[in-house]
Amino acid sequence: MGRTLALVVAHPDDDAYGVAGTVALYADDPDFRYILIHATDGAAGEIPPGFPATRETLGEIRREEDRRAWVALGRVPDRHEWLGLDDGQVSEAPGLEDRIAQILAEERPDVVGTFGPDGMTGHPDHIAVGAATDAAFHRLRGGPGFRRLLHGAMPESVFQRWNASRVRRGERPWDPSAVYDLRGVPDEQIAMSVDVSRVADRIIAGLREHRSQAHVIGTAPDEVWATSVSMEHYVVAWPLGETGLTDVFEGL
């Protein structure tokens, strides 16, 4: 049974949500291999007031935060590639699909995870990375590996519940038509839900390392975070027709 997982994302901290819980669950499995690809180091991101970074140093800081996050989670990637693309300009980068495909072809992962067509937040970088990864996956499948393609997603029921909670706290609700706001997908499209509650403390430890993005990630108490990160949900983009799965490698 192959247990190689590749995650392809845009920015540092995108991976802090994605498959972090699954990686923690498999951390001690000697057959597990984890490949992580980042399109950009997030150098164009917002610098919160008082945070010790400049426009010139933010990208390097975010790379280091990402490294520390996986150390804190307790399982660093076996291979971590930074494509070095300009933050905010990923959709305009030539050869994105080819660069992703080259790495995936070398690794032949059993499962590939990335963004779906909505990018989870409508971010153009997310959408571009997801589309390029999908194309690379379908180009390469047919030989060893490439047995399942996953899109990270938030079920609509979860989105509505979280939004109601935001309103109760006096926060602005997410607008699913606005870029950078989270959005849900219909519950019936969710084919896989992984219970990662027993490693929630490790996921939270990783999230906390993304200090430059605390204004985005939030500063909730651990007990609140534990509820939020207890499940990982996916649309299975390939093979079509799978449903009711509870683990990324189930049935492979």
MARDOMAR-459623 format. One line per 2 residues: their letters; for each residue x, y, z of C-alpha. Coordinates in nm, 2 decimals, padded with zeros to 4 digits. Example, Ala and Ser with C-alpha at 12.3 -4.5 7.8 and 13.67 -1.06 7.14 Angstrom:
REM MARDOMAR-459623
as) 01.23 -00.45 00.78  01.37 -00.11 00.71 $
END
This chain:
REM MARDOMAR-459623
mg) 00.00 00.00 00.00  00.15 00.33 -00.11 $
rt) 00.14 00.62 00.14  00.30 00.91 -00.05 $
la) 00.11 01.23 -00.02  00.18 01.55 -00.21 $
lv) 00.03 01.89 -00.13  00.05 02.18 -00.37 $
va) -00.04 02.52 -00.24  00.03 02.89 -00.31 $
hp) 00.15 03.05 00.01  00.31 02.97 00.34 $
dd) 00.02 02.90 00.59  -00.20 02.75 00.31 $
da) -00.06 02.42 00.42  -00.13 02.49 00.79 $
yg) -00.49 02.41 00.72  -00.48 02.17 00.42 $
va) -00.36 01.83 00.52  -00.17 01.91 00.85 $
gt) -00.39 01.68 01.05  -00.35 01.39 00.82 $
va) 00.03 01.44 00.82  00.02 01.43 01.20 $
ly) -00.18 01.11 01.20  00.08 00.94 00.98 $
ad) 00.38 01.11 01.14  00.52 00.78 01.28 $
dp) 00.44 00.56 00.98  00.77 00.45 00.82 $
df) 00.59 00.40 00.49  00.45 00.75 00.48 $
ry) 00.62 01.01 00.25  00.51 01.38 00.24 $
il) 00.59 01.61 -00.05  00.51 01.99 -00.02 $
ih) 00.52 02.24 -00.30  00.48 02.61 -00.25 $
at) 00.43 02.84 -00.55  00.53 03.16 -00.36 $
dg) 00.68 03.27 -00.03  00.40 03.52 00.03 $
aa) 00.63 03.82 00.02  00.35 04.06 -00.10 $
ge) 00.13 03.98 00.20  00.01 04.23 00.45 $
ip) 00.25 04.32 00.73  00.05 04.38 01.05 $
pg) 00.14 04.69 01.26  00.43 04.63 01.49 $
fp) 00.54 04.31 01.33  00.92 04.31 01.27 $
at) 00.93 04.26 00.90  00.98 04.48 00.59 $
re) 00.86 04.42 00.23  01.21 04.29 00.16 $
tl) 01.22 04.05 00.45  00.87 03.92 00.47 $
ge) 00.91 03.63 00.22  01.21 03.50 00.40 $
ir) 01.03 03.53 00.74  00.73 03.34 00.61 $
re) 00.95 03.06 00.47  01.11 03.02 00.81 $
ed) 00.76 03.03 00.98  00.65 02.75 00.75 $
rr) 00.96 02.54 00.84  00.90 02.60 01.21 $
aw) 00.53 02.51 01.17  00.61 02.16 01.05 $
va) 00.87 02.11 01.32  00.61 02.21 01.58 $
lg) 00.36 01.97 01.42  00.61 01.70 01.46 $
rv) 00.65 01.58 01.10  00.85 01.79 00.85 $
pd) 00.81 01.73 00.47  01.04 01.47 00.31 $
rh) 01.07 01.71 00.02  00.98 02.07 00.02 $
ew) 00.99 02.27 -00.30  00.96 02.65 -00.33 $
lg) 00.88 02.76 -00.69  00.98 03.12 -00.62 $
ld) 00.69 03.28 -00.81  00.58 03.64 -00.73 $
dg) 00.31 03.66 -00.47  -00.01 03.78 -00.63 $
qv) 00.11 03.70 -00.98  00.10 03.32 -00.98 $
se) -00.18 03.31 -01.24  00.05 03.50 -01.48 $
ap) 00.36 03.28 -01.43  00.45 03.08 -01.75 $
gl) 00.51 02.71 -01.72  00.34 02.66 -01.38 $
ed) 00.18 02.33 -01.48  00.51 02.20 -01.62 $
ri) 00.70 02.29 -01.30  00.45 02.12 -01.08 $
aq) 00.44 01.82 -01.31  00.81 01.78 -01.31 $
il) 00.82 01.74 -00.93  00.52 01.52 -00.92 $
ae) 00.66 01.30 -01.20  00.98 01.25 -00.99 $
er) 00.78 01.15 -00.68  00.48 00.96 -00.82 $
pd) 00.26 01.03 -00.51  -00.04 00.81 -00.44 $
vv) -00.25 01.11 -00.34  -00.23 01.47 -00.45 $
gt) -00.40 01.75 -00.26  -00.46 02.11 -00.38 $
fg) -00.72 02.38 -00.41  -01.05 02.34 -00.59 $
pd) -01.18 02.58 -00.86  -01.29 02.83 -00.59 $
gm) -00.95 02.84 -00.42  -01.14 02.82 -00.09 $
tg) -01.11 03.20 -00.07  -01.13 03.30 -00.43 $
hp) -00.76 03.40 -00.42  -00.63 03.41 -00.78 $
dh) -00.30 03.25 -00.67  -00.50 02.96 -00.51 $
ia) -00.71 02.91 -00.82  -00.41 02.91 -01.05 $
vg) -00.22 02.66 -00.84  -00.52 02.43 -00.81 $
aa) -00.59 02.43 -01.19  -00.22 02.37 -01.27 $
td) -00.20 02.09 -01.02  -00.52 01.93 -01.16 $
aa) -00.38 01.94 -01.51  -00.04 01.80 -01.40 $
fh) -00.21 01.52 -01.22  -00.43 01.41 -01.52 $
rl) -00.13 01.44 -01.75  00.07 01.20 -01.53 $
rg) -00.18 00.95 -01.41  -00.18 00.61 -01.57 $
gp) 00.15 00.48 -01.44  00.26 00.43 -01.08 $
gf) 00.10 00.66 -00.82  -00.16 00.93 -00.89 $
rr) -00.45 00.72 -00.75  -00.65 01.01 -00.59 $
ll) -00.68 01.38 -00.64  -00.82 01.58 -00.35 $
hg) -00.95 01.94 -00.33  -00.95 02.09 00.02 $
am) -01.30 02.23 00.10  -01.53 02.36 00.36 $
pe) -01.88 02.21 00.36  -02.15 02.46 00.32 $
sv) -02.30 02.35 00.65  -01.97 02.42 00.83 $
fq) -01.94 02.76 00.65  -02.28 02.86 00.77 $
rw) -02.22 02.75 01.13  -01.88 02.94 01.14 $
na) -02.04 03.25 00.98  -02.32 03.25 01.24 $
sr) -02.05 03.23 01.51  -01.87 03.52 01.36 $
vr) -02.19 03.73 01.37  -02.25 03.64 01.73 $
rg) -01.90 03.76 01.82  -01.97 04.09 01.64 $
er) -01.73 04.01 01.36  -01.80 04.07 00.99 $
pw) -01.94 03.76 00.82  -01.75 03.61 00.53 $
dp) -01.89 03.70 00.19  -01.85 03.40 -00.04 $
sa) -01.85 03.63 -00.34  -01.56 03.83 -00.21 $
vy) -01.19 03.75 -00.28  -01.00 03.65 00.03 $
dl) -01.32 03.54 00.22  -01.38 03.17 00.29 $
rg) -01.66 03.00 00.11  -01.83 02.66 00.13 $
vp) -01.91 02.39 -00.12  -02.24 02.19 -00.11 $
de) -02.22 01.92 00.15  -02.31 01.66 -00.11 $
qi) -01.99 01.73 -00.29  -01.78 01.64 00.02 $
am) -01.66 01.28 -00.04  -01.41 01.26 00.24 $
sv) -01.41 01.38 00.60  -01.11 01.29 00.81 $
dv) -01.13 01.31 01.19  -00.80 01.46 01.31 $
sr) -00.93 01.57 01.65  -00.67 01.35 01.84 $
va) -00.39 01.55 01.68  -00.56 01.89 01.71 $
dr) -00.29 02.01 01.95  -00.02 01.95 01.69 $
ii) -00.22 02.13 01.42  -00.26 02.43 01.65 $
ag) 00.11 02.43 01.74  00.19 02.45 01.37 $
lr) -00.07 02.73 01.31  00.08 02.93 01.60 $
eh) 00.42 02.95 01.42  00.28 03.16 01.14 $
rs) 00.32 03.47 01.35  00.33 03.72 01.06 $
qa) -00.02 03.59 00.96  -00.18 03.60 01.31 $
hv) -00.41 03.88 01.19  -00.54 03.63 00.92 $
ig) -00.53 03.30 01.11  -00.67 03.45 01.43 $
ta) -00.57 03.43 01.79  -00.85 03.22 01.94 $
pd) -00.78 03.01 02.25  -00.66 02.66 02.19 $
ev) -01.00 02.51 02.29  -01.17 02.71 02.02 $
wa) -00.91 02.62 01.77  -00.94 02.25 01.86 $
ts) -01.30 02.24 01.75  -01.22 02.43 01.43 $
vs) -00.94 02.20 01.31  -01.09 01.87 01.42 $
me) -01.20 01.77 01.08  -01.04 01.79 00.73 $
hy) -01.29 01.78 00.44  -01.22 01.71 00.08 $
vv) -01.39 01.69 -00.26  -01.25 01.39 -00.44 $
aw) -01.17 01.53 -00.79  -01.05 01.19 -00.91 $
pl) -01.15 00.92 -00.93  -01.51 01.03 -00.97 $
ge) -01.78 00.86 -00.77  -01.60 00.80 -00.44 $
tg) -01.79 00.89 -00.13  -01.80 00.84 00.24 $
lt) -01.42 00.82 00.28  -01.25 00.89 00.62 $
dv) -00.88 00.87 00.53  -00.68 01.01 00.24 $
fe) -00.54 00.66 00.16  -00.86 00.46 00.22 $
gl) -00.92 00.20 -00.04  -00.60 00.25 -00.23 $
END
